[in-house]
Amino acid sequence: VQLQASGGGLVQAGGSLRLSCEASGMIFSLANMGWHRQAPGKERELVAAITRIGTQNYADSVKGRFTISRDNAKDTVYLQMNSLKPEDTAVYYCATNWQKMPGQYHWGQGTLVTVSS
């Protein structure tokens, strides 16, 4: 399984970014997908997840601002991030639990999002 994330960058507070993650080596349409993030000095946390049937879940801190979606024809999962805040600054990782034990994931390489105030 390979997960290639892209779309990070530097943005001012209140701005938007869209992250993309293209998957390979798995049956994407059958996989649950998620975005996690890790800020400096903090533990990695789940930001948003989408099941194979499209059910979405979000961390309370991003509800109403972030939207996770998937395009099974492109084997890609997206994270649309609006109304960004400085506290959203982190490395964002795409992940899937495809053929993994509960609590285990395949991880992408991460993409850095920096939100300036």
C-alpha positions in Angstrom: 0.0 0.0 0.0 1.3 3.4 -0.9 -0.3 6.7 0.0 0.9 9.9 -1.7 -0.3 13.1 0.0 0.0 16.6 -1.5 -1.5 20.0 -1.2 0.1 21.4 2.0 1.6 24.8 2.2 1.6 28.2 3.9 -1.7 30.0 4.2 -3.0 33.0 6.3 -5.6 32.5 9.0 -9.0 32.3 7.5 -7.8 30.9 4.3 -8.3 27.5 2.6 -6.3 24.5 1.4 -7.2 21.2 -0.1 -5.2 18.2 0.6 -5.1 15.2 -1.7 -4.0 11.6 -1.2 -3.7 9.1 -4.0 -3.7 5.5 -2.9 -2.2 2.4 -4.7 -1.7 -1.2 -3.9 -5.1 -1.7 -2.5 -8.8 -1.8 -3.5 -9.5 1.8 -2.7 -13.2 1.6 -3.1 -13.3 -1.0 -0.3 -11.0 0.9 2.1 -11.8 3.3 5.0 -9.6 6.4 4.7 -8.6 9.1 7.1 -6.6 12.2 7.6 -4.5 12.6 10.8 -2.3 15.5 11.9 0.6 16.0 14.2 1.5 19.4 15.5 5.0 20.2 17.0 5.2 18.7 20.5 1.9 17.0 20.3 0.6 13.5 19.6 -0.8 12.5 16.2 -4.6 12.9 16.2 -7.4 11.9 13.9 -8.8 14.9 12.0 -11.4 13.3 9.7 -12.3 9.8 8.4 -14.5 8.5 5.6 -15.7 4.9 5.4 -15.9 2.9 2.2 -19.6 3.7 2.0 -19.0 7.5 2.5 -19.8 7.9 6.2 -17.8 10.8 7.6 -16.5 11.6 11.0 -14.6 14.6 12.3 -12.7 15.8 15.3 -14.6 18.4 17.2 -11.9 21.0 16.5 -12.5 20.9 12.8 -16.3 20.3 12.5 -17.9 22.8 10.2 -14.6 23.9 8.7 -13.1 20.7 7.2 -14.7 18.3 4.7 -13.4 14.9 3.8 -14.4 13.3 0.5 -13.3 10.6 -1.8 -13.2 9.9 -5.5 -13.1 6.1 -6.1 -12.5 6.5 -9.8 -9.2 8.3 -9.0 -8.3 6.3 -5.9 -8.0 9.6 -4.1 -9.2 11.0 -0.8 -9.4 14.8 -0.2 -9.5 17.1 2.8 -11.0 20.5 2.1 -9.9 22.9 4.9 -11.6 26.2 5.3 -11.4 29.0 7.8 -8.0 27.8 8.8 -6.6 28.8 12.2 -3.0 28.9 13.4 -3.7 25.9 15.6 -4.4 23.9 12.5 -0.6 24.1 11.8 0.7 20.5 11.6 1.9 17.8 9.4 -1.1 16.1 7.9 -1.0 12.4 7.1 -3.3 10.3 5.0 -4.0 6.8 6.4 -5.9 3.7 5.8 -6.6 0.6 7.9 -6.8 -1.6 4.8 -6.1 -5.2 5.8 -4.7 -4.1 9.1 -5.5 -5.1 12.6 -7.7 -2.7 14.6 -5.8 0.4 15.5 -3.1 -0.1 12.9 -2.7 1.9 9.7 -0.7 2.4 6.5 0.6 5.9 6.5 1.4 8.4 3.8 4.5 10.6 3.9 2.8 13.7 5.4 2.3 17.1 4.0 3.0 20.3 6.1 0.3 22.8 6.6 1.3 26.1 8.1 -1.3 28.7 9.1 0.0 32.2 9.8 -1.8 34.6 12.1 
